[in-house]
Every structure is written in structure tokens, then in C-alpha cells.
């Protein structure tokens, strides 16, 4: 066991009833700059929360499974830790904008923050971390007080027996504002911020006893399944025989705190796993789901790669790039139960169709031929950069073959700045030195700080020239709207080639069927820059469409 120091403080707040009381639990020898944990109590109040959970912190600090940190325990009423409708009831805003900065400024808290809680606090910590993944490195949610649905009118009596109308009306209005309830349900917050959650690297721990007398295992399981469906990685535990209170809670708390400790460690490659991978090239068993097909296209063979089975998804790569750009996403989609189809464009590898006088209609015909040959029904098309032009053209000319269109890096109307257009040309310049080539790739395609060397190779200048000529063959207006299909845009926030105005214009032109999500710290390359964020964005869309 490690000795700890407990102190009590007050915060003059503009967001909640002031002053707001909070406790600070710290190891006796805590150094300035250590992590901060916002530790949220349940609906029964703060009185027993600290004495009940303090021994677990001391044990984990003592055995080294949890690094020293400042544990901040704010005191609240039954607030749900959200910004409610009442006066002085903005608890989420208080926690993120007042309390967390206060701990850093006055109590020596470091830049790294995590959050967690039990019951009502488990719910509040999920909402905090999901809505503000840039603020928190990890969240541990124990038996969170959430319902299995974010639709208020569909909450079953079983799942609200402990939470009567008076409680809900005090928080969400009288009568209950169903839209406010939905916006604050952790399931909806997770879905609204899925891409940011994954891009941030947020570590998520979710648990509940399977005999919880408040029936909270139902909502916890529902959240787990939604996270699983869209590919948000997390640790989930359904504790056999665990109840909302009782003897199982202490060991479960230890497990949760040790997860926090692991999440704050620097990631290192498992030595045994490395040895297995080195000796077994086919270690990733999803490789068994990969196959190659050569079909007859309109003017020659088309080499098609496929992963998995299930609902078909057609993947079209960027200007002068081959199907290999989609290898990682295809594997991820196959693992999730989809049939990923990613053909080589004309003039690249085994696709040897005619590049002379190439038109957008020709490229759409190639895509249609692939769908006819290998897809079991209409597809969702995912087009990256130039590939999203081909995708929209295909949806326009062959609407019966397309369910919906996903655009990675939406371009077409607003041109990039001259220096970025020049960098694009330089990428395909075979006379350029390796150093100049890599600098051009970096400038045109990658966000600041990302590794451009992963795209040093894989450029096909002849194919790119044909594709560029094809763009001029058809008015943008013909394919811009994708033939009336639903559009989902995954837009990098640092894309200098397909500048964001294109995506904004598309959403403004078709507000009833076009939507967009931004991916932080990514440029035009996107796929190698934020692979998990792209996977979650695409899977979220496919789940919604399905």
C-alpha cells in the first residue's frame, strides 16, 4: 500500500452552483506534472465515494500498476455530469473548462488527463471522453448508468425503474426534450465523434456486472456492441455474478485502475509476438480471405483484388495510384464482415486497358464491369481523391449498381494553391531527385509531421496522365452530384489538394443526402495517415446504410 494525501477545496464557478467542492487525492510523494484523473461519483453522492475507492488507488500506487497522479473528485448532486436545462447546471462545461485547468494551474497537474467513474460517474466520464477525446488519454467506465437506446421514447420500463420522470425532467426539460436526451446519450456521443475518438487514440474501458440490480448491464452491452460494429477499439468486461454494489466491486475497481496504468505506458512490441510474426509471414489470418481475379474489361483485362465476403464495397484509388493503397482498409473491412473489392486502374499492374483518349465514362465503365463480374448486388463505392470523381461518375452512369458513395478527400470544383499543384506535378517527374520527389510528396499529400516516406513509391505517371485527360473529357456538373445517391464525405482537415471548400459546397448543394466528417491531423494521403479513423468512418456509414 502507498500512503496518500486527501485535501478538500472549493472552486468559484460560473457554470454550476458556486462554490463547487472537490477533493484531491494524491500520493504523498507526487511530483508536479503528473497525470490528472477526473474521478466522478455515482448518483448516491460523494460522501462514501472517496473512502470506498481510496484503498484501491493506494494499492495500485503501491504495487506500481498505476502511475502517481492527481485524482480529482468533484462533488455534485444527481446531475448526470451533463449540461442540463436548469440554471447553473452546466457540469460538463465546468469540468472541462474550469476544474481541469484549475488542477493544472494550482495543484501541479500535468498535460495528460484521464477520466473515469462509477454508475452515474461512469456515464459522465464516457460522455466527457467521447465528446472531448483531445483532452483525455483514457476513460474507465464502471457500471455506467445508461439506457440501451438513445431514443427516449423507446426506453423500456425495466431500464428506467430507478430513474423516474422527475429526475429526467429536471435534466432534460419538462416534458423531456428527446433531442437533448439523445445528444447526451453516450452511444450517440460516441457515434457523433467516432472518427475523432479513434484518431485521438483514446483508450476505453467499459464494464458492468451481469446481475446489476439496476439493469445497467443492458445499456453497457448496447454501447459495447455499437462501438464494436463501427470498429472503435475498447476493452469490455461483463462480470459474471457482479452486482451494482457488493464484494465484486473492489476487485473490479482494481482491474479498471490497472487498465488506466497500462494505457499510460508507452506502447512496445510484444517480444514473443514479434518472433511469431517473423517466423510466420501469413500470421494475419485475414490474408486467407484475399483473392485475385482478372476480368475482361471494356478494352482489356482488369486485375481485381478481393478480401472477404458479405456486403460488397468497391474501392477506387487516387490519381496515378494502384489498388495497394486500399490493402489495409480492405483487410479491415473483410475482418468486419464485408466484401472489399479493389481493382487496379487502367494502366497499372495487371489492368492493361487502353489509355488513349480516356474519358470519365471509360473509367466508370471499368468500375461497372468489376461490379457486374464480382459483386453480389449493388455496391457502396469508396473513392479516394481522384477516385471519388470516378465513383461519382459510376453512380451517375450506372445508378442501378450503386447503393451509396463515400468520398475520401472530396475535390473537383475548388483548385488547390499553385504551389501545391506544382508539387503534384513534381511527384510524377521521373527526372526529380529522390530528395525532391519525397519533398513534393510531403508538401502535396501529407499533414505536417506525418511520414511521407510511406508513399515514396507507388506512382504511375502514364496512368496519371490518362486520368488527368479523362477529367477534362466530361463537365464536372455531370458527375458532381453522384446521380442522386447518398454521399458521405471523409475530409482531412489538412488536405491542401482537395481543399475543404469542395466538401462544403457538396454538402450545401445536397443537404438532404450529403454529410461530412472531418479527420484531424491528416492530409490528402489520408489512408496511410489515419487508417483507423478511415476504417471507423467507413464502417459507421456502412452500418447506418445497412
DAJO-V966577 format. One record per residue. RES is the residue in one letter. SS is DSSP state (alpha for helix, beta for strand, coil for the rest). OMEGA is omega in whole degrees, 0 to 359 (* if undefined). Layout:
((RES,SS,OMEGA) (RES,SS,OMEGA))
//
This chain:
((X,coil,179) (X,coil,178) (X,coil,178) (X,beta,180) (X,beta,180) (X,beta,178) (X,beta,181) (X,beta,185) (X,beta,176) (X,beta,179) (X,beta,173) (X,coil,189) (X,coil,173) (X,coil,186) (X,coil,179) (X,beta,180) (X,coil,188) (X,coil,0) (X,coil,177) (X,beta,181) (X,beta,172) (X,beta,176) (X,beta,180) (X,beta,178) (X,beta,184) (X,beta,170) (X,beta,184) (X,coil,184) (X,coil,183) (X,coil,178) (X,coil,176) (X,coil,178) (X,coil,178) (X,beta,181) (X,beta,179) (X,beta,175) (X,beta,169) (X,beta,189) (X,beta,193) (X,beta,182) (X,coil,181) (X,coil,186) (X,coil,179) (X,coil,173) (X,coil,188) (X,coil,193) (X,coil,182) (X,coil,187) (X,alpha,182) (X,alpha,179) (X,alpha,180) (X,alpha,185) (X,alpha,182) (X,alpha,180) (X,alpha,180) (X,alpha,177) (X,alpha,182) (X,alpha,178) (X,alpha,183) (X,alpha,174) (X,alpha,182) (X,alpha,181) (X,alpha,175) (X,coil,181) (X,coil,175) (X,coil,180) (X,coil,176) (X,coil,181) (X,beta,174) (X,beta,179) (X,beta,184) (X,beta,186) (X,beta,178) (X,beta,179) (X,coil,183) (X,coil,166) (X,coil,179) (X,coil,190) (X,coil,189) (X,coil,180) (X,coil,180) (X,coil,172) (X,beta,184) (X,coil,185) (X,coil,184) (X,coil,178) (X,coil,181) (X,coil,183) (X,beta,182) (X,beta,186) (X,alpha,180) (X,alpha,178) (X,alpha,179) (X,alpha,183) (X,alpha,186) (X,alpha,188) (X,alpha,181) (X,alpha,187) (X,alpha,181) (X,alpha,175) (X,alpha,180) (X,alpha,181) (X,alpha,179) (X,alpha,184) (X,alpha,189) (X,alpha,184) (X,coil,174) (X,coil,179) (X,beta,181) (X,beta,182) (X,beta,183) (X,beta,178) (X,beta,174) (X,beta,179) (X,beta,179) (X,beta,179) (X,beta,182) (X,beta,177) (X,coil,176) (X,alpha,178) (X,alpha,175) (X,alpha,176) (X,alpha,182) (X,alpha,181) (X,alpha,176) (X,alpha,181) (X,alpha,179) (X,alpha,185) (X,alpha,181) (X,alpha,181) (X,alpha,184) (X,coil,183) (X,coil,178) (X,coil,182) (X,coil,190) (X,coil,178) (X,coil,184) (X,beta,174) (X,beta,174) (X,beta,184) (X,beta,180) (X,beta,179) (X,coil,185) (X,coil,182) (X,coil,181) (X,coil,178) (X,coil,183) (X,coil,180) (X,coil,176) (X,coil,177) (X,coil,189) (X,alpha,182) (X,alpha,182) (X,alpha,178) (X,coil,182) (X,coil,180) (X,alpha,179) (X,alpha,188) (X,alpha,177) (X,coil,184) (X,coil,181) (X,coil,188) (X,coil,187) (X,coil,187) (X,alpha,182) (X,alpha,178) (X,alpha,183) (X,alpha,181) (X,alpha,178) (X,alpha,183) (X,alpha,189) (X,alpha,177) (X,coil,180) (X,coil,3) (X,coil,182) (X,coil,175) (X,coil,185) (X,alpha,180) (X,alpha,177) (X,alpha,176) (X,alpha,182) (X,alpha,181) (X,alpha,183) (X,alpha,177) (X,coil,183) (X,alpha,177) (X,alpha,181) (X,alpha,178) (X,alpha,178) (X,alpha,181) (X,alpha,180) (X,alpha,186) (X,coil,187) (X,alpha,183) (X,alpha,179) (X,alpha,180) (X,alpha,182) (X,alpha,181) (X,alpha,181) (X,alpha,184) (X,coil,181) (X,coil,176) (X,beta,188) (X,beta,176) (X,beta,186) (X,beta,181) (X,beta,174) (X,beta,174) (X,beta,182) (X,coil,175) (X,coil,180) (X,coil,185) (X,coil,173) (X,coil,178) (X,coil,183) (X,alpha,176) (X,alpha,181) (X,alpha,178) (X,alpha,180) (X,alpha,178) (X,alpha,179) (X,alpha,178) (X,alpha,178) (X,alpha,183) (X,alpha,178) (X,alpha,177) (X,alpha,180) (X,alpha,184) (X,alpha,184) (X,alpha,174) (X,coil,175) (X,coil,185) (X,coil,181) (X,coil,174) (X,beta,184) (X,beta,179) (X,beta,168) (X,beta,190) (X,beta,182) (X,coil,179) (X,coil,181) (X,coil,177) (X,coil,184) (X,coil,174) (X,coil,177) (X,coil,191) (X,coil,179) (X,alpha,190) (X,alpha,180) (X,alpha,177) (X,alpha,178) (X,alpha,178) (X,alpha,177) (X,alpha,179) (X,alpha,181) (X,alpha,180) (X,alpha,177) (X,alpha,173) (X,alpha,177) (X,alpha,179) (X,alpha,179) (X,alpha,183) (X,alpha,180) (X,coil,175) (X,coil,174) (X,coil,181) (X,coil,176) (X,coil,180) (X,coil,177) (X,coil,186) (X,alpha,181) (X,alpha,178) (X,alpha,179) (X,alpha,180) (X,alpha,179) (X,alpha,180) (X,alpha,182) (X,alpha,182) (X,alpha,184) (X,coil,184) (X,coil,181) (X,coil,184) (X,coil,179) (X,coil,186) (X,alpha,175) (X,alpha,175) (X,alpha,179) (X,alpha,181) (X,alpha,184) (X,beta,178) (X,beta,181) (X,beta,177) (X,beta,172) (X,beta,180) (X,beta,177) (X,beta,178) (X,coil,182) (X,coil,181) (X,coil,180) (X,coil,183) (X,beta,175) (X,beta,178) (X,beta,185) (X,beta,173) (X,beta,180) (X,beta,174) (X,beta,169) (X,coil,177) (X,coil,185) (X,coil,180) (X,beta,187) (X,beta,176) (X,beta,181) (X,beta,185) (X,beta,183) (X,beta,187) (X,coil,186) (X,coil,183) (X,coil,176) (X,coil,181) (X,beta,182) (X,coil,183) (X,alpha,182) (X,alpha,178) (X,alpha,183) (X,alpha,183) (X,alpha,183) (X,alpha,180) (X,alpha,179) (X,alpha,179) (X,alpha,179) (X,alpha,180) (X,alpha,178) (X,alpha,179) (X,alpha,180) (X,coil,175) (X,coil,179) (X,beta,176) (X,beta,182) (X,beta,182) (X,beta,182) (X,beta,182) (X,beta,170) (X,coil,177) (X,coil,176) (X,coil,177) (X,coil,181) (X,beta,177) (X,coil,187) (X,coil,177) (X,beta,191) (X,coil,178) (X,coil,184) (X,coil,178) (X,coil,182) (X,coil,178) (X,coil,183) (X,coil,179) (X,coil,175) (X,alpha,178) (X,alpha,178) (X,alpha,181) (X,alpha,176) (X,alpha,178) (X,alpha,175) (X,alpha,180) (X,alpha,179) (X,alpha,179) (X,alpha,178) (X,alpha,180) (X,alpha,179) (X,alpha,188) (X,alpha,191) (X,alpha,183) (X,coil,177) (X,coil,181) (X,coil,180) (X,coil,185) (X,beta,159) (X,beta,179) (X,beta,174) (X,beta,181) (X,beta,180) (X,beta,176) (X,coil,177) (X,alpha,179) (X,alpha,178) (X,alpha,171) (X,alpha,177) (X,alpha,180) (X,alpha,181) (X,alpha,176) (X,alpha,179) (X,alpha,179) (X,alpha,179) (X,alpha,185) (X,alpha,183) (X,coil,186) (X,alpha,181) (X,alpha,181) (X,alpha,188) (X,beta,174) (X,beta,181) (X,beta,185) (X,beta,174) (X,beta,183) (X,beta,173) (X,beta,183) (X,coil,186) (X,coil,178) (X,coil,174) (X,coil,183) (X,coil,186) (X,coil,185) (X,coil,174) (X,coil,177) (X,coil,183) (X,alpha,182) (X,alpha,179) (X,alpha,173) (X,alpha,178) (X,alpha,178) (X,alpha,178) (X,alpha,178) (X,alpha,181) (X,alpha,180) (X,alpha,183) (X,coil,181) (X,coil,183) (X,coil,179) (X,coil,183) (X,coil,176) (X,coil,178) (X,alpha,181) (X,alpha,180) (X,alpha,179) (X,alpha,182) (X,alpha,178) (X,alpha,179) (X,alpha,177) (X,alpha,181) (X,alpha,184) (X,alpha,186) (X,alpha,195) (X,alpha,190) (X,coil,173) (X,coil,182) (X,coil,178) (X,coil,179) (X,coil,188) (X,coil,182) (X,alpha,184) (X,alpha,180) (X,alpha,176) (X,alpha,177) (X,coil,180) (X,coil,175) (X,coil,181) (X,beta,183) (X,coil,187) (X,alpha,181) (X,alpha,178) (X,alpha,180) (X,alpha,179) (X,alpha,178) (X,alpha,180) (X,alpha,178) (X,alpha,177) (X,alpha,180) (X,alpha,180) (X,alpha,181) (X,coil,185) (X,coil,187) (X,coil,176) (X,coil,180) (X,alpha,184) (X,alpha,183) (X,alpha,186) (X,alpha,188) (X,coil,185) (X,coil,175) (X,alpha,172) (X,alpha,177) (X,alpha,180) (X,coil,175) (X,beta,185) (X,beta,175) (X,beta,186) (X,beta,175) (X,beta,192) (X,beta,176) (X,beta,184) (X,coil,179) (X,coil,180) (X,coil,180) (X,coil,179) (X,coil,174) (X,coil,187) (X,coil,191) (X,alpha,179) (X,alpha,178) (X,alpha,180) (X,alpha,179) (X,alpha,178) (X,alpha,181) (X,alpha,178) (X,alpha,179) (X,alpha,181) (X,alpha,184) (X,coil,186) (X,coil,182) (X,coil,184) (X,coil,179) (X,beta,178) (X,beta,188) (X,beta,170) (X,beta,180) (X,beta,176) (X,beta,183) (X,coil,176) (X,coil,177) (X,coil,176) (X,coil,186) (X,coil,178) (X,coil,173) (X,coil,185) (X,coil,177) (X,coil,182) (X,coil,183) (X,coil,185) (X,alpha,181) (X,alpha,178) (X,alpha,177) (X,alpha,178) (X,alpha,182) (X,alpha,178) (X,alpha,182) (X,alpha,180) (X,alpha,176) (X,alpha,179) (X,alpha,181) (X,alpha,178) (X,alpha,180) (X,alpha,180) (X,alpha,181) (X,coil,*))
//
